[in-house]
Amino acid sequence: MATHRLSFTYLSQEDLLDAGCFDLRMAMEVAEKTMLDFEDHRILFPEKIVQIFDQASQDRINCLPATLLDEKICGAKWVSVFPRNPKKHDMQNLSAVFILSEIETGFPVAIMEGTLASNMRVAAMGGIAAKHLAKKDSETIGFIGAGEQAKMHLLAMKVVRPSLKECRVSAKTAAEEEQFINELSPLIPDMNFISCQTVAKQAMEDADILVTATSAQAPLLKAEWVKPGAFYSHVGGWEDEYAVAQQCDKIVCDDWETVTHRTQTLSRMYKEGLLSHNDLHADLHELVSGHKPGRQSEQERIYFNAVGLAYVDVAIANSMYQRATAAHIGSSMNLQDTMVFEHHNIVAKIRL
């Protein structure tokens, strides 16, 4: 008799860490390969579904699907973003879960914690952008924001620009800055960390690489703080004044078409008629494939904005699943032992 048992692998965040999946080099390599697959039309990338519960705070849960045709994997990220969580509940503002299914029969193969992969994807895209757009001898990096995305970004930037030797951080409170430094300084012992005591200007002014990673909906970064030759990675929603983008020599996005439908600074400028497709230098995959150049002079100010590409998330999650499986890490869980009407005692379980 044929078995109709269906099972999948469950992976917690701790499983993923034990399997060595906190690997930003891996994440960047996977992201680069997947962007090339996207150029080659080997990716299905439908629109995400957004449910916003509070317009003022932007509390929301999104569903982001994508399919990797070569890997025969379809995945979706179910991600919640609740910006008030840290202050109201002393909890992280983002949490995510991935489901991965194979596309031969359509059955799920993995359900896994997704916050780690999601945060790594954001940092990986910023790191890839920095590899093409930041000066090769960059020494100083400045942050507005000291949360998980800022921490991940510093690690990714250090991978692609090992010349970085000073990190300045500004956050809402000095305590957040100290926590950032306490957590990151053991990971990067050759870096000098400076707490800017909530003064954003001190963190940004004269930095070679600037990163804003906040949940704020306000222009925190001023154009006058961005020196010639600087590379700016914009992570959140509306974090910089319009003049920052207007003075930049190049604007690069992860995907311009997606940006135009969001609420980032560039999105706002587009909707107000202050920015058009002609102002865009490239999408990131065009730099990876070599179809467009990256930095071309030491004096260029360059602006990078990533809003998130679900197909990169799914690809990183799939690589994590593969690595964990190879290490025999994770729990096997059953969806069903048999089909419903094959249960020997179905008569006792059904309610009519």
Number of C-alpha atoms within 10 A of each C-alpha: 3 5 8 12 11 15 16 19 19 19 24 16 16 12 19 23 15 14 20 12 24 16 15 21 16 16 28 25 13 21 25 21 15 22 22 17 17 17 12 9 11 16 21 14 16 12 11 14 11 13 12 15 12 10 8 8 15 16 17 17 19 17 18 23 24 24 24 23 14 9 13 12 20 25 27 23 27 19 20 20 19 21 19 16 14 13 10 8 9 9 13 16 18 19 18 20 21 26 22 27 21 17 16 8 7 12 15 19 19 25 21 24 23 26 21 19 31 26 20 29 29 24 28 31 29 27 28 24 29 26 20 17 28 29 22 16 11 22 18 21 27 29 29 28 26 25 19 19 21 24 19 22 27 21 22 27 25 19 18 20 20 16 16 22 17 16 21 23 29 27 24 15 14 17 14 19 25 20 14 22 21 12 11 17 15 10 11 14 10 12 19 14 22 17 21 22 18 19 16 23 19 20 26 29 19 19 25 23 28 26 28 28 23 25 20 15 17 13 14 16 24 17 17 13 18 24 17 16 23 26 28 30 28 25 25 22 24 23 23 21 16 19 12 20 22 17 16 19 17 21 20 24 25 22 17 22 12 15 20 19 13 14 16 22 23 27 22 19 17 16 14 10 9 13 18 15 11 7 14 15 20 22 20 26 25 18 21 20 14 10 10 13 14 22 21 11 10 12 13 20 24 27 26 24 26 25 22 19 21 24 27 28 28 30 26 26 33 25 16 24 26 15 16 21 15 10 12 11 19 21 14 12 13 12 11 11 13 14 11 11 10 10 11 9 9 11 9 7 8 9 6 3
